[in-house]
Protein backbone atom coordinates (compact mmCIF):
# COMPACT_ATOMS: atom_id res chain seq x y z
CA UNK A 1 0.00 0.00 0.00
CA UNK A 2 2.80 2.46 0.88
CA UNK A 3 4.47 1.88 -2.51
CA UNK A 4 1.27 2.80 -4.33
CA UNK A 5 0.98 6.02 -2.35
CA UNK A 6 4.60 6.93 -3.11
CA UNK A 7 4.10 6.26 -6.81
CA UNK A 8 0.89 8.29 -6.89
CA UNK A 9 2.62 11.16 -5.14
CA UNK A 10 5.61 11.08 -7.52
CA UNK A 11 3.34 10.96 -10.60
CA UNK A 12 1.30 13.91 -9.34
CA UNK A 13 4.52 15.85 -8.67
CA UNK A 14 5.71 15.13 -12.22
CA UNK A 15 2.41 16.39 -13.60
CA UNK A 16 2.69 19.58 -11.55
CA UNK A 17 6.21 20.15 -12.89
CA UNK A 18 4.98 19.69 -16.44
CA UNK A 19 2.06 22.12 -16.04
CA UNK A 20 2.42 25.55 -17.58
CA UNK A 21 -0.16 28.19 -16.63
CA UNK A 22 -2.26 29.68 -19.39
CA UNK A 23 -0.45 32.60 -21.03
CA UNK A 24 3.00 31.21 -20.18
CA UNK A 25 5.61 29.07 -21.90
CA UNK A 26 8.35 26.80 -20.53
CA UNK A 27 11.91 27.34 -21.76
CA UNK A 28 15.18 25.61 -20.93
CA UNK A 29 18.24 27.74 -20.29
CA UNK A 30 21.85 27.15 -19.36
CA UNK A 31 25.26 26.41 -20.76
CA UNK A 32 25.83 22.85 -19.52
CA UNK A 33 22.96 21.84 -17.27
CA UNK A 34 19.63 23.22 -18.47
CA UNK A 35 17.16 24.77 -16.03
CA UNK A 36 13.45 25.10 -16.78
CA UNK A 37 11.83 28.55 -16.56
CA UNK A 38 8.15 29.35 -17.04
CA UNK A 39 7.73 32.84 -18.46
CA UNK A 40 4.81 34.94 -19.74
CA UNK A 41 4.16 34.56 -23.47
CA UNK A 42 4.28 38.36 -23.78
CA UNK A 43 8.06 38.24 -23.22
CA UNK A 44 8.46 36.47 -26.57
CA UNK A 45 7.64 39.71 -28.43
CA UNK A 46 10.33 41.81 -26.71
CA UNK A 47 13.27 42.65 -29.03
CA UNK A 48 15.87 41.29 -26.56
CA UNK A 49 13.99 38.01 -26.28
CA UNK A 50 13.54 37.91 -30.05
CA UNK A 51 17.34 37.93 -30.35
CA UNK A 52 17.55 34.90 -28.04
CA UNK A 53 14.91 33.15 -30.15
CA UNK A 54 16.92 33.87 -33.29
CA UNK A 55 20.03 32.38 -31.63
CA UNK A 56 18.00 29.32 -30.61
CA UNK A 57 16.83 28.90 -34.20
CA UNK A 58 20.40 29.22 -35.49
CA UNK A 59 21.77 26.69 -33.01
CA UNK A 60 18.97 24.14 -32.72
CA UNK A 61 16.52 24.74 -35.57
CA UNK A 62 13.47 22.77 -34.52
CA UNK A 63 15.46 19.99 -32.84
CA UNK A 64 15.64 21.17 -29.23
CA UNK A 65 17.57 18.75 -27.01
CA UNK A 66 15.29 19.15 -23.98
CA UNK A 67 12.10 18.50 -25.92
CA UNK A 68 11.01 22.10 -25.37
CA UNK A 69 12.26 25.51 -26.37
CA UNK A 70 15.96 25.67 -25.46
CA UNK A 71 17.59 29.08 -25.19
CA UNK A 72 21.37 29.07 -25.87
CA UNK A 73 22.64 31.46 -23.22
CA UNK A 74 23.87 31.40 -19.65
CA UNK A 75 21.34 31.20 -16.87
CA UNK A 76 22.67 34.47 -15.39
CA UNK A 77 22.16 36.36 -18.65
CA UNK A 78 18.65 34.95 -19.01
CA UNK A 79 17.69 35.87 -15.43
CA UNK A 80 19.02 39.42 -15.98
CA UNK A 81 16.97 39.74 -19.18
CA UNK A 82 13.79 38.39 -17.57
CA UNK A 83 14.27 40.59 -14.51
CA UNK A 84 14.49 43.63 -16.77
CA UNK A 85 11.35 42.62 -18.67
CA UNK A 86 9.32 41.97 -15.53
CA UNK A 87 9.95 45.51 -14.22
CA UNK A 88 8.49 47.13 -17.35
Buried (B, 14 or more C-beta within 10 A) or exposed (E): EEEEEEEEEEEEEEEEEEEBEEEBBBBBBBEEEBEBBEBEEEBBEBEEBEEBEEEBEEEBEEEBEBEEBBBBBEBEEBEEBBEEBEEE
